[in-house]
Amino acid sequence: MTRQRQGFLRIRGSKDHLPLNQILWLEGDGNYTRIHLQHATPTLTAKTLTRWHEQLPAFIRVNKGALVNPENIRMGTYVSSKEMLVELSDGTRVPVSRRRIAQIKELLTSVLKSS
């Protein structure tokens, strides 16, 4: 069971609570998900990316295999008219699927306006 306290995430089998703002992105790998953290090695969990998305609705699904924490998005970059990358605060670049480019562009625009 994974429990969530306000601003924190506890993963089954771990005694520590992960601060949500320390989670950069989640990478799906079949029935497993790798949680990429700031300044730490990734953590592998036995839960699908879809299940994590249900539990972390504020996180953004940028492609079939990636869920990104919007607090850690530095910028979006167009590679071509049909390719976009989201750059995270640690410099990681995660590709955005073609069908989600418009949604991510709109989201990034609204986030930049509010900051």
C-alpha positions as MATLAB code, in Angstrom:
seq = 'MTRQRQGFLRIRGSKDHLPLNQILWLEGDGNYTRIHLQHATPTLTAKTLTRWHEQLPAFIRVNKGALVNPENIRMGTYVSSKEMLVELSDGTRVPVSRRRIAQIKELLTSVLKSS';
ca = [
       0.000    0.000    0.000;
       1.225    3.476   -0.826;
       0.138    6.240    1.484;
       0.254    9.922    0.785;
       0.581   12.590    3.428;
       0.170   16.218    2.407;
       3.200   16.949    0.208;
       4.799   13.554    0.850;
       4.676   10.082   -0.649;
       5.420    6.860    1.193;
       6.302    3.834   -0.860;
       5.526    0.345    0.340;
       8.595   -1.242    1.873;
      10.229    2.107    2.604;
      10.305    3.789    5.993;
      10.903    7.238    4.544;
       8.369    9.668    3.145;
       9.439   11.189   -0.188;
       8.708   14.904   -0.541;
       6.644   15.313   -3.729;
       8.745   18.289   -4.823;
      11.830   16.014   -4.835;
      10.245   13.713   -7.429;
      11.359   14.780  -10.910;
       9.517   12.222  -13.011;
       8.244    8.683  -13.096;
       9.268    6.251  -15.821;
       7.071    3.280  -16.645;
       8.657   -0.109  -17.289;
       5.931   -2.701  -17.809;
       4.327   -3.416  -14.450;
       7.010   -1.409  -12.661;
       7.733    2.298  -12.323;
      11.076    3.945  -11.713;
      10.782    7.127   -9.627;
      13.526    9.618  -10.498;
      14.418   11.897   -7.590;
      16.524   15.012   -7.200;
      19.992   14.202   -5.876;
      19.258   10.489   -5.360;
      19.262    7.239   -7.250;
      15.962    6.206   -8.869;
      13.607    4.007   -6.857;
      11.860    1.047   -8.510;
       8.280    0.310   -7.461;
       5.961   -2.565   -8.315;
       3.136   -0.344   -9.522;
       2.161    0.700  -13.032;
       2.471    4.252  -14.284;
      -1.324    4.402  -14.670;
      -1.775    3.623  -10.976;
       0.740    6.338  -10.056;
      -1.093    8.821  -12.272;
      -4.323    8.059  -10.402;
      -2.541    8.704   -7.112;
      -0.658   11.811   -8.297;
      -3.191   13.708  -10.443;
      -1.114   16.920  -10.426;
       1.664   15.128  -12.314;
       1.555   15.395  -16.117;
       1.509   12.424  -18.473;
       3.809   13.579  -21.295;
       4.009   10.242  -23.109;
       3.042    6.605  -22.685;
       5.979    5.888  -20.418;
       6.525    9.107  -18.467;
       4.788   11.136  -15.795;
       6.405   14.488  -14.957;
       6.207   16.630  -11.841;
       5.107   20.094  -13.088;
       7.032   21.799  -10.248;
      10.291   20.563  -11.767;
       9.716   21.535  -15.405;
      12.285   24.094  -16.486;
      11.082   24.559  -20.079;
       9.660   22.950  -23.188;
      11.716   22.791  -26.373;
      10.552   22.111  -29.910;
      12.852   19.799  -31.849;
      10.609   20.025  -34.919;
       6.961   20.761  -35.633;
       6.079   17.250  -34.430;
       8.659   16.766  -31.690;
       8.877   18.404  -28.289;
      11.012   17.804  -25.207;
      10.300   18.854  -21.636;
      13.449   19.800  -19.735;
      13.455   19.196  -16.008;
      15.302   21.061  -13.273;
      18.166   18.525  -13.293;
      18.644   18.836  -17.069;
      16.842   15.601  -17.974;
      14.917   15.866  -21.233;
      11.740   13.826  -21.540;
      10.079   13.501  -24.970;
       6.452   14.584  -25.348;
       4.222   12.401  -27.525;
       2.849   14.094  -30.650;
      -0.750   13.917  -29.491;
       0.091   15.621  -26.175;
       2.179   18.515  -27.551;
      -0.728   21.001  -27.687;
      -1.815   20.122  -24.143;
       1.720   20.471  -22.751;
       2.270   23.741  -24.630;
      -0.950   25.178  -23.158;
      -0.015   23.982  -19.684;
       3.484   25.463  -19.869;
       2.076   28.769  -21.111;
      -0.393   28.979  -18.214;
       2.285   28.036  -15.673;
       4.675   30.675  -16.994;
       1.951   33.346  -16.878;
       1.100   32.550  -13.255;
       4.732   32.673  -12.055;
];
